[in-house]
Amino acid sequence: MVLWQLNLRHLRAAAEICARGSVSRAAAAVSLTQPAVTQGIARLEQLLAQPLFERTPEGMDPLPAARTLAERIEGALAHIASPRVTMAQLRALIAFADAGSYAGASAVSGLSQPSLHRAINDLSVALKRTLLERRGKGVALTDAGRRTTRAFRLARAELEAGLAELEGLKGRETGRIIVGAMPLSRARLLPAAAAAFYAKHPEVALSIVEGSYLELVEPLRDGEIDLMIGALRDTVSGPDLAQVQLFRDRPVIIGRKGHPLVRKIADSRDGQILPYLADYPWIVAGPGTPLRAQWEIMFRSGGIEPPVVPIECGSVITIREILTKSDFLTLLSPDQVSVELEAGWLEQLHAAPASLVRNIGVTTRANWRPTLLQQAFVNELHAQAS
């Protein structure tokens, strides 16, 4: 991987030349000699297979590639927050965090365990903080180690974005977009957007990671996924996240075909359905999810205490199977079980109150700067949602 072959000091030198307009001033900023900076830039251009600067009698003038990369370098260095960190140390800590042990880190990275030990120990000394601690027979990250790992992962994400942008300047569409998919997005929106995006950008890899909000939000913060799609939260869980709405979804009450609730509703003289709804067992997502909160509001707004939920579940596949084999009820978007509704296995028993809506959209890091291709995918999501 080209990323791990890069030298952080050489990257910083390239960014400094762009910012300061002088090799000599850049050399002083990164504590290297001018010849060392010149050689470092040449090595960087060789690894990237792309010229970054135009050599002139006055020095080196940045080309568009250098200016593009410089923004990503500056973003990465801001996360790293120390000129003492090397790429080897950054790689070693991330590998250890991913694997949870030196042996596992060696297996996934291809680096020897002594090299990993040395790199992380040197990093701890350079940053003047304890990154690992012994727990029982093993070694684990400290709180400082976890914070540092998150910063390093975000730095890696910035550099990977920069490398993808350089390939774009060459006319080659490469890279990987990693999408966190919450349950509702998997029904129609994400599949439609993914298919349309692939038709336009077949060279770009799209990875979809499924999970709940709680399972995906920390990888999003770590830079391990680029964006998250699904139900938005009424309050964003931290200033480091941003939300953009795509559309509003109206859930409905769903049960098996021939559910006895249908006759009870038909026989009702006053049109009140909430008392009947409370008579049946429910399978809904657990507390803390937007849908569970709206389910509770549905009952309380009618003056009825929400019934006990025998089964808490956010998996549509599991919910579908339980509904078809019992008198359980659930609250879902029709899109999530469209196949089952069309096949006649499940039935839309009644509309939910008009006030019950879910805002569906994209959650990203607040300071996320998407590449052109990442932005193209977000634009495709908006197009499909409309």
Phi, psi and omega in degrees: 000127184300324184307312185286347177275348182284154180253123183299326180290323177293322176297317179296322179298319179298317179294323180292323177298318178296320184282322188259344178070019183206134177294320182296316179292324177295320179299317179295323182293328183255007177059046175232160174283161178300317177299323179294321177295316180300315179293322180295319178294320178298319178295320179297315179296324179295316180294322182277349182054042183200132177290139179254330185227151173260123181282127178228166177303333181275348181143220181239121178264128181296134171270169179307324179298319180294318181292322177297312182291326184301321179298320180288323178299314180298320177297318180294315182293329177295324176290318182293319171061028175200130178285353184274346184283137176254163179296325179297320179290319178300315180295318183296316182293318178297318180298318178296316181297321180293321186266332180084003179198162177293321180296315179293321179297323178295320182293319184278333184261338184083002178271150179287155179297319176300323178294319179294316177305309184297317182296316182288323177296316179296323179295317179300320178292316182297321182270351180058045176211148179278120184262330180233153176216152181279132176229109184063235180267357183243186179232139182223163177290141170279176175301318178296324178295321178292320178295319180294320179298317178300316179298320181292322178295321178293323176296317177300317180299320178296315181292321177297321177296320178297318178295321178295322179293325176296320177297325177296325177294334177278356182088012180248127177268108179224175178117182183222134174250125183250119187247129172270121186250112172278166192310309188295328183293339186282347186287301184225317187302303184294314177302319181293317181293320180295317180295317180294321180294317180298322180298330181266332185225069185293343182274353183264128179279135178241117179252128181248121180251117182272146178173175175276173178304313183294329180283335186257337189293324180289317172302326176296313179298328181281351183083009180280337168235155187270323180205161184233136183239133178157201182294130179279154177269147178299325177233122179295135184278065175126149180289353181274359181242151177226146181237142175228125182283140175256314179197172178250133182250139178248107179288159179228166178273127186233140175211185181289159175298132181081019180299137181299343179297330183300315180292322180297319179294319181296325182276352183291131182271331183262356178077005179278122183253341185302317179301324179289322180298325182287348181280347186248154177288148182239146170238112181220168179295161184288169179304146179098348178267150181302321183292321178296319179297319180290325176299317179293321178297323181304317181282314186294328179294338177262010178077021181241134177289131180304135180291165176295141179258105182295327182229118175260124185201140177251000181275118181296324180299314180294315179302314181303314182294321180291321180297318184292343185247011185201185176261018176299153174241159175212168177240112184215164170285138177304330179299329185287338179230035184299321181295317182292324178293317180293327180282348180085012178281324179239166183219142173280105189280324181193152175286148174280163177307145185301336182285347182275102177224153176241133174274120181253134182191199185249133174246131179225173169291143185299327182260016182294130175245097184293148170289172179300322181287321176297320177294325178297322178292318178299319178298324178293323176299316178297319181296316180291324181292329182282000000 
